[in-house]
Amino acid sequence: MSVKFSEDVVAIVQGLADYEKTIEELQFVRAVAQGLADAREGNVLSVAEAKKNLGLD
């Protein structure tokens, strides 16, 4: 059996721990970006409102 790769194909081998860390970091960056977008759109709460919503008042 012969496998041929074109010049456009790139393979990256990454250990499971590194992969999981990369995914976690990507999820964090996405969450921060979503939070910033929400703030720009005015979707914000005061600390008092947040505490009330969380039952911490």
Sequence and secondary structure as in RCSB ss.txt:
>XXXX:A:sequence
MSVKFSEDVVAIVQGLADYEKTIEELQFVRAVAQGLADAREGNVLSVAEAKKNLGLD
>XXXX:A:secstr
      TT       HHHHHHHHHHHHHHHHHHHHHHHHHTT    HHHHHHHTT  
